[in-house]
């Protein structure tokens, strides 16, 4: 898993499509615009409010690397939320 840094120009291009979860995190989202993100090709963990929203990829890796467009954002579906320990 990789953490997205706010000042990294390389991460500014990572847009993903999020399904489910809080309304403020649905639709097309640029990872670099969020406060705290930990991601891989299979999972994304986003700090949101007093917790973390968890999303998992809904496509198999071979489908992402196949004949699909490279500019098409990966799609992740919400799978749950965890609260930040106090």
C-alpha positions as CSV (number, residue, x, y, z in Angstrom):
1,X,0.0,0.0,0.0
2,X,1.2,3.5,-0.8
3,X,0.4,6.7,1.0
4,X,-0.6,9.7,-1.2
5,X,1.5,12.8,-0.4
6,X,-0.1,16.2,-0.8
7,X,2.8,17.7,-2.7
8,X,3.5,14.9,-5.1
9,X,2.8,15.8,-8.7
10,X,3.0,12.1,-9.7
11,X,-0.1,11.3,-7.6
12,X,-2.1,14.3,-8.9
13,X,-3.1,12.2,-12.0
14,X,-4.6,9.3,-10.0
15,X,-8.3,9.6,-10.5
16,X,-10.6,6.8,-9.4
17,X,-14.3,6.0,-9.5
18,X,-15.8,5.4,-6.1
19,X,-19.1,3.5,-5.6
20,X,-21.0,3.6,-2.3
21,X,-19.9,5.1,1.0
22,X,-20.4,8.6,2.1
23,X,-22.0,11.0,-0.5
24,X,-18.9,13.3,-0.2
25,X,-16.7,10.5,-1.6
26,X,-18.8,9.1,-4.4
27,X,-18.2,9.4,-8.1
28,X,-14.9,10.4,-9.7
29,X,-12.3,11.4,-7.1
30,X,-8.7,12.6,-7.5
31,X,-6.6,10.9,-4.7
32,X,-4.2,13.8,-4.3
33,X,-7.1,16.2,-3.4
34,X,-8.0,14.1,-0.3
35,X,-6.5,14.6,3.2
36,X,-5.1,11.1,3.8
37,X,-5.1,8.2,1.4
38,X,-3.5,4.8,1.5
39,X,-3.9,2.8,-1.7
40,X,-2.9,-0.1,-3.9
41,X,-4.5,-1.5,-7.0
42,X,-6.8,-3.7,-4.9
43,X,-7.7,-1.4,-2.0
44,X,-8.1,2.3,-1.0
45,X,-8.3,3.6,2.6
46,X,-9.4,7.3,2.9
47,X,-9.5,9.3,6.0
48,X,-13.0,10.9,6.2
49,X,-14.4,12.7,9.2
50,X,-13.6,10.7,12.4
51,X,-12.7,7.5,10.6
52,X,-11.5,5.7,7.5
53,X,-13.6,4.6,4.5
54,X,-12.5,1.4,2.9
55,X,-12.9,0.6,-0.8
56,X,-11.9,-2.4,-2.8
57,X,-11.4,-2.8,-6.6
58,X,-14.3,-4.4,-8.4
59,X,-12.3,-5.5,-11.4
60,X,-9.9,-8.3,-11.7
61,X,-6.3,-7.2,-12.4
62,X,-6.3,-8.9,-15.9
63,X,-9.3,-6.8,-16.8
64,X,-7.5,-3.5,-15.9
65,X,-4.5,-4.4,-18.0
66,X,-6.3,-5.8,-21.0
67,X,-7.8,-3.9,-23.9
68,X,-9.4,-1.2,-21.8
69,X,-8.4,2.4,-22.1
70,X,-5.5,3.4,-19.9
71,X,-7.1,6.7,-19.2
72,X,-10.3,5.0,-17.8
73,X,-10.3,5.4,-14.0
74,X,-10.2,2.3,-11.8
75,X,-13.5,1.6,-10.0
76,X,-13.6,0.8,-6.3
77,X,-16.7,-0.2,-4.2
78,X,-17.2,0.8,-0.6
79,X,-16.8,-2.1,1.8
80,X,-16.9,-0.5,5.3
81,X,-15.7,2.1,7.7
82,X,-13.4,2.0,10.7
83,X,-13.2,4.7,13.4
84,X,-10.0,6.4,14.5
85,X,-8.9,5.1,17.9
86,X,-8.8,7.8,20.6
